[in-house]
Amino acid sequence: MLAMEKINWGRVVLGGMLAGVVLIVLATASAALFIGRQELLTVMQALRSPTSGSVVSLLFFIFAFLFLGILMTWWYAAIRPRFGPGPKTAAIAGLAVWLIAVGQLLQRVAMYEPANLPSGPMLPVLYLGMIVASTEVGASVYKE
């Protein structure tokens, strides 16, 4: 029987916040890649307007990505006793979170993102890469 170790919640939050920031950076970079740098700058300028309702959307996505980062790091901490520490376990945790979150993410992106994002399997695969990479960063901070 496995010895259940206590989860270090301070490290979960710290690693999760870092993973969330990495996820935000990767999402912004992928948006710039697919919708174009000029279009992204136009969107960012619109967000700076205090009367814009999109500020609320921006804050929602920032908090959602930070929460997702904490969730990914927590999932890593939860499965770490069974699979062992390391990048393989972080990839498994990232895949698990991606399987749960991808449906919700794709629905939100379809509502808010421009139509020139890639179609077919490319977008979910891109999200998988971003989530696994972010989980790896969060997991690197986590210690028991």
Backbone as a printed PyTorch tensor [residue, N CA C, xyz], in Angstrom:
tensor([[[  0.8390,  -1.1780,   0.0000],
         [  0.0000,   0.0000,   0.0000],
         [  0.8820,   1.2400,   0.0000]],

        [[  0.4940,   2.2350,  -0.7580],
         [  1.2640,   3.4720,  -0.8410],
         [  1.0650,   4.3230,   0.3930]],

        [[  2.1400,   4.9280,   0.8080],
         [  2.0260,   5.8880,   1.9180],
         [  1.5060,   7.1950,   1.3520]],

        [[  0.4080,   7.6620,   1.8740],
         [ -0.1580,   8.9190,   1.3960],
         [  0.5950,  10.0810,   2.0380]],

        [[  1.1440,  10.9050,   1.2120],
         [  1.8710,  12.0560,   1.7020],
         [  0.9480,  13.2600,   1.7120]],

        [[  1.2600,  14.1790,   2.5870],
         [  0.4680,  15.4090,   2.6420],
         [  0.8420,  16.3020,   1.4630]],

        [[ -0.1430,  17.0010,   0.9480],
         [  0.0950,  17.9320,  -0.1510],
         [  0.5840,  19.2530,   0.4250]],

        [[  1.6330,  19.7650,  -0.1480],
         [  2.1970,  21.0530,   0.2480],
         [  1.4150,  22.1450,  -0.4950]],

        [[  0.3770,  22.6800,   0.1410],
         [ -0.5330,  23.6240,  -0.5200],
         [  0.1460,  24.9340,  -0.8960]],

        [[  1.1220,  25.3590,  -0.1160],
         [  1.8610,  26.5740,  -0.4710],
         [  2.5700,  26.4130,  -1.8000]],

        [[  3.2050,  25.2410,  -1.9760],
         [  3.8900,  24.9670,  -3.2440],
         [  2.9010,  24.7380,  -4.3880]],

        [[  1.7410,  24.1760,  -4.0750],
         [  0.7150,  24.0050,  -5.1100],
         [  0.2920,  25.3680,  -5.6430]],

        [[  0.0280,  26.3090,  -4.7380],
         [ -0.4040,  27.6450,  -5.1670],
         [  0.7250,  28.3660,  -5.8980]],

        [[  1.9440,  28.2930,  -5.3580],
         [  3.0830,  28.9540,  -6.0010],
         [  3.3470,  28.3790,  -7.3880]],

        [[  3.4310,  27.0620,  -7.4720],
         [  3.6410,  26.4210,  -8.7720],
         [  2.4750,  26.6480,  -9.7140]],

        [[  1.2670,  26.6500,  -9.1570],
         [  0.0830,  26.8750,  -9.9770],
         [  0.0110,  28.2760, -10.5460]],

        [[  0.3950,  29.2500,  -9.7380],
         [  0.4090,  30.6300, -10.2520],
         [  1.4470,  30.7670, -11.3690]],

        [[  2.6050,  30.1580, -11.1700],
         [  3.6340,  30.1950, -12.2080],
         [  3.1500,  29.4710, -13.4640]],

        [[  2.5190,  28.3190, -13.2810],
         [  1.9690,  27.5830, -14.4290],
         [  0.8920,  28.4050, -15.1300]],

        [[  0.0740,  29.1130, -14.3620],
         [ -0.9540,  29.9740, -14.9540],
         [ -0.3520,  31.1140, -15.7580]],

        [[  0.7160,  31.7110, -15.2500],
         [  1.3880,  32.7930, -15.9870],
         [  1.9810,  32.2490, -17.2820]],

        [[  2.5990,  31.0750, -17.2180],
         [  3.1410,  30.4550, -18.4350],
         [  2.0160,  30.1720, -19.4230]],

        [[  0.8910,  29.7190, -18.9300],
         [ -0.2600,  29.4500, -19.7970],
         [ -0.7690,  30.7380, -20.4460]],

        [[ -0.8000,  31.8250, -19.6910],
         [ -1.2160,  33.1130, -20.2520],
         [ -0.2570,  33.5480, -21.3550]],

        [[  1.0480,  33.4160, -21.1000],
         [  2.0550,  33.8060, -22.1010],
         [  1.9180,  32.9420, -23.3520]],

        [[  1.7600,  31.6370, -23.1800],
         [  1.6130,  30.7500, -24.3340],
         [  0.3270,  31.0260, -25.1050]],

        [[ -0.7550,  31.3000, -24.3960],
         [ -2.0230,  31.6160, -25.0670],
         [ -1.9150,  32.9170, -25.8520]],

        [[ -1.2440,  33.9030, -25.2690],
         [ -1.0550,  35.1740, -25.9690],
         [ -0.1750,  34.9960, -27.2020]],

        [[  0.8930,  34.2170, -27.0530],
         [  1.7850,  33.9660, -28.1900],
         [  1.0660,  33.2110, -29.2980]],

        [[  0.2520,  32.2200, -28.9320],
         [ -0.4800,  31.4780, -29.9580],
         [ -1.5350,  32.3550, -30.6230]],

        [[ -2.1580,  33.2350, -29.8480],
         [ -3.1260,  34.1590, -30.4510],
         [ -2.4280,  35.0930, -31.4280]],

        [[ -1.2550,  35.5810, -31.0610],
         [ -0.5020,  36.4610, -31.9730],
         [ -0.1010,  35.7110, -33.2350]],

        [[  0.2230,  34.4410, -33.0830],
         [  0.6210,  33.6270, -34.2300],
         [ -0.5440,  33.4050, -35.1850]],

        [[ -1.7180,  33.1150, -34.6360],
         [ -2.8390,  32.7520, -35.4880],
         [ -3.6810,  33.9360, -35.9400]],

        [[ -3.8580,  34.9460, -35.1150],
         [ -4.6910,  36.0700, -35.5540],
         [ -3.8590,  37.2400, -36.0540]],

        [[ -2.5630,  37.1610, -35.8680],
         [ -1.6890,  38.2110, -36.3630],
         [ -1.3460,  39.2170, -35.2740]],

        [[ -0.1350,  39.7070, -35.3550],
         [  0.3530,  40.6180, -34.3280],
         [ -0.4260,  41.9320, -34.3080]],

        [[ -0.7300,  42.4700, -35.4710],
         [ -1.4330,  43.7510, -35.5380],
         [ -2.8420,  43.6320, -34.9600]],

        [[ -3.5270,  42.5470, -35.2890],
         [ -4.8750,  42.3270, -34.7520],
         [ -4.8270,  42.1700, -33.2300]],

        [[ -3.8110,  41.4620, -32.7290],
         [ -3.6600,  41.2970, -31.2900],
         [ -3.4000,  42.6460, -30.6170]],

        [[ -2.5820,  43.4850, -31.2260],
         [ -2.3280,  44.8240, -30.6700],
         [ -3.6000,  45.6580, -30.6540]],

        [[ -4.4280,  45.5280, -31.6790],
         [ -5.7040,  46.2390, -31.7190],
         [ -6.6140,  45.7840, -30.5860]],

        [[ -6.6540,  44.4790, -30.3480],
         [ -7.4630,  43.9370, -29.2610],
         [ -6.9370,  44.4460, -27.9220]],

        [[ -5.6130,  44.4520, -27.7430],
         [ -5.0230,  44.9150, -26.4870],
         [ -5.3030,  46.4070, -26.2650]],

        [[ -5.2890,  47.2040, -27.3150],
         [ -5.6200,  48.6330, -27.2010],
         [ -7.0680,  48.8110, -26.7700]],

        [[ -7.9550,  47.9830, -27.3170],
         [ -9.3680,  48.0720, -26.9440],
         [ -9.5650,  47.7090, -25.4770]],

        [[ -8.7510,  46.7940, -24.9670],
         [ -8.8700,  46.3860, -23.5740],
         [ -8.4270,  47.4870, -22.6120]],

        [[ -7.5990,  48.3960, -23.0860],
         [ -7.1110,  49.4720, -22.2170],
         [ -8.1660,  50.5450, -21.9800]],

        [[ -9.2190,  50.5300, -22.7820],
         [-10.2850,  51.5040, -22.6300],
         [-11.1260,  51.1510, -21.3980]],

        [[-11.2550,  52.0730, -20.4330],
         [-11.9970,  51.7380, -19.2130],
         [-13.4850,  51.5120, -19.4400]],

        [[-14.0120,  51.9770, -20.5550],
         [-15.4350,  51.7770, -20.8200],
         [-15.7050,  50.4550, -21.5300]],

        [[-14.6700,  49.7680, -21.8880],
         [-14.8320,  48.5350, -22.6430],
         [-15.3000,  47.3970, -21.7440]],

        [[-16.3240,  46.6880, -22.1940],
         [-16.8070,  45.5270, -21.4610],
         [-15.8430,  44.3580, -21.5610]],

        [[-14.8730,  44.4650, -22.4800],
         [-13.9270,  43.3710, -22.6570],
         [-12.9080,  43.3030, -21.5270]],

        [[-12.8250,  44.3360, -20.6930],
         [-11.9350,  44.2800, -19.5350],
         [-12.3840,  43.1550, -18.6100]],

        [[-13.6720,  43.0060, -18.4490],
         [-14.2070,  41.9360, -17.6160],
         [-13.8350,  40.5830, -18.2150]],

        [[-13.9210,  40.4650, -19.5300],
         [-13.5390,  39.2230, -20.1950],
         [-12.0580,  38.9300, -19.9840]],

        [[-11.2250,  39.9550, -20.0940],
         [ -9.7920,  39.7790, -19.8850],
         [ -9.5090,  39.3030, -18.4610]],

        [[-10.1460,  39.9340, -17.4730],
         [ -9.9500,  39.5180, -16.0830],
         [-10.4410,  38.0830, -15.8650]],

        [[-11.5590,  37.7350, -16.4980],
         [-12.0610,  36.3700, -16.3910],
         [-11.0320,  35.3700, -16.9030]],

        [[-10.4620,  35.6430, -18.0850],
         [ -9.4870,  34.7180, -18.6500],
         [ -8.2170,  34.6550, -17.8110]],

        [[ -7.7700,  35.7740, -17.2610],
         [ -6.5830,  35.7640, -16.4050],
         [ -6.8400,  34.9000, -15.1740]],

        [[ -7.9520,  35.1310, -14.5010],
         [ -8.2740,  34.3260, -13.3170],
         [ -8.5120,  32.8660, -13.6780]],

        [[ -9.1370,  32.6080, -14.8200],
         [ -9.3780,  31.2270, -15.2430],
         [ -8.0490,  30.5140, -15.5130]],

        [[ -7.1030,  31.1890, -16.1640],
         [ -5.8090,  30.5690, -16.4400],
         [ -5.0110,  30.3600, -15.1560]],

        [[ -5.0800,  31.3080, -14.2190],
         [ -4.3900,  31.1270, -12.9390],
         [ -5.0120,  29.9660, -12.1600]],

        [[ -6.3410,  29.8890, -12.1630],
         [ -7.0240,  28.7670, -11.5090],
         [ -6.6420,  27.4520, -12.1740]],

        [[ -6.5870,  27.4380, -13.4960],
         [ -6.2090,  26.2330, -14.2220],
         [ -4.7790,  25.8280, -13.8790]],

        [[ -3.8850,  26.8030, -13.7170],
         [ -2.5170,  26.5020, -13.3090],
         [ -2.4660,  25.8540, -11.9440]],

        [[ -3.2520,  26.3630, -11.0010],
         [ -3.3070,  25.7650,  -9.6620],
         [ -3.9040,  24.3600,  -9.7510]],

        [[ -4.9400,  24.1810, -10.5480],
         [ -5.5500,  22.8660, -10.7270],
         [ -4.5470,  21.8650, -11.2960]],

        [[ -3.7670,  22.2790, -12.2920],
         [ -2.7850,  21.3760, -12.8930],
         [ -1.7170,  20.9730, -11.8800]],

        [[ -1.2430,  21.9330, -11.0970],
         [ -0.2080,  21.6320, -10.1080],
         [ -0.7760,  20.7710,  -8.9910]],

        [[ -2.0110,  21.0200,  -8.5800],
         [ -2.6480,  20.1840,  -7.5650],
         [ -2.7980,  18.7530,  -8.0750]],

        [[ -3.1950,  18.5980,  -9.3270],
         [ -3.3640,  17.2680,  -9.8980],
         [ -2.0170,  16.5420,  -9.8990]],

        [[ -0.9480,  17.2660, -10.2490],
         [  0.3970,  16.6740, -10.2040],
         [  0.7250,  16.2150,  -8.7870]],

        [[  0.4690,  17.0840,  -7.8030],
         [  0.7610,  16.7360,  -6.4080],
         [ -0.0630,  15.5310,  -5.9530]],

        [[ -1.2830,  15.4270,  -6.4540],
         [ -2.1620,  14.3320,  -6.0420],
         [ -1.7140,  12.9910,  -6.6170]],

        [[ -1.2140,  12.9700,  -7.8510],
         [ -0.8240,  11.6920,  -8.4600],
         [  0.6540,  11.3780,  -8.2730]],

        [[  1.3960,  12.3040,  -7.7430],
         [  2.8450,  12.1350,  -7.5650],
         [  3.2120,  10.9300,  -6.6910]],

        [[  2.5020,  10.6530,  -5.6060],
         [  2.8630,   9.4670,  -4.8220],
         [  2.7260,   8.1490,  -5.6050]],

        [[  1.7890,   8.0820,  -6.5240],
         [  1.5780,   6.8430,  -7.2830],
         [  2.5320,   6.7290,  -8.4690]],

        [[  2.7800,   7.8260,  -9.1880],
         [  3.5780,   7.7780, -10.4060],
         [  5.0260,   8.2300, -10.2100]],

        [[  5.3220,   8.8320,  -9.0670],
         [  6.6750,   9.3160,  -8.8050],
         [  6.8530,  10.7350,  -9.3180]],

        [[  7.8230,  11.4610,  -8.7400],
         [  8.0560,  12.8350,  -9.1840],
         [  8.7220,  12.8540, -10.5510]],

        [[  8.4910,  13.9410, -11.2780],
         [  9.1940,  14.1100, -12.5470],
         [  8.3050,  14.5700, -13.6780]],

        [[  8.9380,  14.7750, -14.8290],
         [  8.2120,  15.3160, -15.9890],
         [  7.1450,  14.3750, -16.5470]],

        [[  7.3600,  13.0550, -16.4320],
         [  6.3560,  12.1130, -16.9390],
         [  5.0550,  12.2620, -16.1540]],

        [[  5.1680,  12.3700, -14.8480],
         [  3.9760,  12.5500, -14.0090],
         [  3.3140,  13.8860, -14.2950]],

        [[  4.1200,  14.9220, -14.5100],
         [  3.5520,  16.2320, -14.8550],
         [  2.8090,  16.1650, -16.1870]],

        [[  3.3540,  15.4220, -17.1490],
         [  2.6770,  15.2730, -18.4430],
         [  1.3580,  14.5250, -18.2830]],

        [[  1.3420,  13.5200, -17.4260],
         [  0.0930,  12.7750, -17.1630],
         [ -0.9400,  13.6990, -16.5220]],

        [[ -0.5000,  14.5040, -15.5560],
         [ -1.4130,  15.4520, -14.9020],
         [ -1.9280,  16.4790, -15.9070]],

        [[ -1.0510,  16.9880, -16.7600],
         [ -1.4750,  17.9440, -17.7850],
         [ -2.4710,  17.3420, -18.7510]],

        [[ -2.2360,  16.1020, -19.1500],
         [ -3.1720,  15.4070, -20.0420],
         [ -4.5330,  15.2270, -19.3800]],

        [[ -4.5280,  14.8600, -18.1010],
         [ -5.7970,  14.6690, -17.3850],
         [ -6.5880,  15.9700, -17.3040]],

        [[ -5.9120,  17.0680, -16.9800],
         [ -6.5970,  18.3670, -16.9050],
         [ -7.0750,  18.7760, -18.2960]],

        [[ -6.2730,  18.5220, -19.3130],
         [ -6.6580,  18.8600, -20.6790],
         [ -7.9160,  18.0940, -21.0780]],

        [[ -7.9820,  16.8060, -20.7460],
         [ -9.1620,  16.0140, -21.0920],
         [-10.4210,  16.5720, -20.4530]],

        [[-10.2880,  17.0770, -19.2430],
         [-11.4380,  17.6510, -18.5440],
         [-11.7700,  19.0390, -19.0770]],

        [[-10.7470,  19.8400, -19.3250],
         [-10.9530,  21.2560, -19.6400],
         [-11.1270,  21.5500, -21.1170]],

        [[-10.7040,  20.6710, -21.9960],
         [-10.6720,  21.0280, -23.4160],
         [-12.0580,  21.3390, -23.9740]],

        [[-13.0750,  20.6240, -23.5490],
         [-14.4240,  20.9200, -24.0370],
         [-14.8740,  22.3110, -23.6450]],

        [[-14.6450,  22.6600, -22.3940],
         [-15.0170,  23.9940, -21.9310],
         [-14.1920,  25.0720, -22.6200]],

        [[-12.8970,  24.8300, -22.7680],
         [-12.0360,  25.8250, -23.4170],
         [-12.4480,  26.0570, -24.8610]],

        [[-12.7360,  24.9770, -25.5630],
         [-13.1110,  25.1320, -26.9670],
         [-14.4360,  25.8720, -27.1160]],

        [[-15.3670,  25.6540, -26.2090],
         [-16.6260,  26.3990, -26.2620],
         [-16.3720,  27.8850, -26.0490]],

        [[-15.5440,  28.2400, -25.0680],
         [-15.2530,  29.6450, -24.7710],
         [-14.5120,  30.3050, -25.9220]],

        [[-13.5440,  29.5900, -26.4860],
         [-12.7810,  30.1510, -27.5960],
         [-13.6860,  30.3890, -28.7900]],

        [[-14.5760,  29.4660, -29.0520],
         [-15.4910,  29.6290, -30.1840],
         [-16.3570,  30.8690, -30.0120]],

        [[-16.6880,  31.2170, -28.7650],
         [-17.5430,  32.3810, -28.5320],
         [-16.7610,  33.6920, -28.6130]],

        [[-15.4880,  33.7080, -28.1690],
         [-14.7640,  34.9650, -28.0150],
         [-13.6540,  35.2070, -29.0240]],

        [[-13.1280,  34.1790, -29.6280],
         [-11.9760,  34.3430, -30.5050],
         [-12.4230,  34.5860, -31.9490]],

        [[-11.5620,  35.2120, -32.7280],
         [-11.8720,  35.4440, -34.1410],
         [-11.9760,  34.1340, -34.9150]],

        [[-12.5790,  34.2190, -36.0850],
         [-12.8400,  33.0260, -36.8850],
         [-11.5880,  32.4810, -37.5540]],

        [[-10.4550,  33.2120, -37.5580],
         [ -9.2830,  32.7340, -38.2730],
         [ -8.3530,  31.8720, -37.4180]],

        [[ -8.8680,  31.3190, -36.3140],
         [ -8.1070,  30.3330, -35.5620],
         [ -8.1380,  29.0180, -36.3340]],

        [[ -7.1390,  28.1650, -36.1270],
         [ -7.1190,  26.9080, -36.8760],
         [ -8.3220,  26.0460, -36.5390]],

        [[ -8.7780,  25.2950, -37.5280],
         [ -9.9210,  24.4180, -37.3080],
         [ -9.4370,  22.9710, -37.2550]],

        [[-10.3570,  22.0890, -36.9720],
         [-10.0140,  20.6780, -36.9070],
         [ -9.2550,  20.3570, -35.6270]],

        [[ -8.3890,  19.3520, -35.6840],
         [ -7.7040,  18.9050, -34.4650],
         [ -6.5370,  19.7990, -34.0420]],

        [[ -6.1690,  20.7730, -34.8480],
         [ -4.9880,  21.5710, -34.5250],
         [ -5.1540,  22.3760, -33.2380]],

        [[ -6.3140,  22.9720, -33.0230],
         [ -6.5280,  23.7860, -31.8260],
         [ -6.4990,  22.9550, -30.5440]],

        [[ -7.2020,  21.8160, -30.4630],
         [ -7.0860,  21.0060, -29.2410],
         [ -5.6640,  20.4940, -28.9930]],

        [[ -4.9410,  20.1590, -30.0490],
         [ -3.5640,  19.6920, -29.8880],
         [ -2.6820,  20.8410, -29.4020]],

        [[ -2.9110,  22.0380, -29.9120],
         [ -2.1750,  23.2120, -29.4350],
         [ -2.4480,  23.4420, -27.9560]],

        [[ -3.7080,  23.3410, -27.5470],
         [ -4.0520,  23.4890, -26.1270],
         [ -3.3970,  22.4010, -25.2860]],

        [[ -3.3480,  21.1910, -25.8020],
         [ -2.6960,  20.1050, -25.0680],
         [ -1.2260,  20.4410, -24.8200]],

        [[ -0.5410,  20.9020, -25.8450],
         [  0.8630,  21.2780, -25.6830],
         [  1.0460,  22.3970, -24.6770]],

        [[  0.1710,  23.3890, -24.7370],
         [  0.2700,  24.5150, -23.8040],
         [  0.0120,  24.0640, -22.3640]],

        [[ -0.9790,  23.2240, -22.1610],
         [ -1.3180,  22.7790, -20.8060],
         [ -0.2390,  21.8660, -20.2460]],

        [[  0.2850,  20.9480, -21.0680],
         [  1.3440,  20.0590, -20.5810],
         [  2.6040,  20.8660, -20.2570]],

        [[  2.9690,  21.8220, -21.1200],
         [  4.1460,  22.6500, -20.8500],
         [  3.9620,  23.4590, -19.5640]],

        [[  2.7900,  24.0160, -19.3710],
         [  2.5180,  24.7890, -18.1570],
         [  2.5470,  23.9030, -16.9160]],

        [[  2.0230,  22.6890, -17.0330],
         [  2.0430,  21.7600, -15.9040],
         [  3.4770,  21.3900, -15.5470]],

        [[  4.3230,  21.2210, -16.5480],
         [  5.7390,  20.9180, -16.3000],
         [  6.3890,  22.0360, -15.4790]],

        [[  6.0680,  23.2730, -15.8070],
         [  6.6440,  24.4110, -15.0680],
         [  6.1210,  24.4210, -13.6330]],

        [[  4.8280,  24.2650, -13.4540],
         [  4.2620,  24.2300, -12.1110],
         [  4.8010,  23.0870, -11.2850]],

        [[  4.9650,  21.9190, -11.9160],
         [  5.4700,  20.7370, -11.2120],
         [  6.9290,  20.9100, -10.8100]],

        [[  7.6860,  21.6730, -11.5800],
         [  9.0950,  21.8740, -11.2440],
         [  9.2530,  22.6580,  -9.9390]],

        [[  8.2440,  23.4470,  -9.5740],
         [  8.2740,  24.2280,  -8.3390],
         [  7.8010,  23.3920,  -7.1470]],

        [[  6.9490,  22.3990,  -7.4070],
         [  6.3280,  21.6420,  -6.3180],
         [  7.3370,  20.7280,  -5.6280]],

        [[  7.3640,  20.8000,  -4.3180],
         [  8.1330,  19.9020,  -3.4600],
         [  7.2400,  19.4910,  -2.3020]],

        [[  7.3910,  18.2780,  -1.8210],
         [  6.5820,  17.8020,  -0.6940],
         [  6.9370,  18.5680,   0.5640]]])
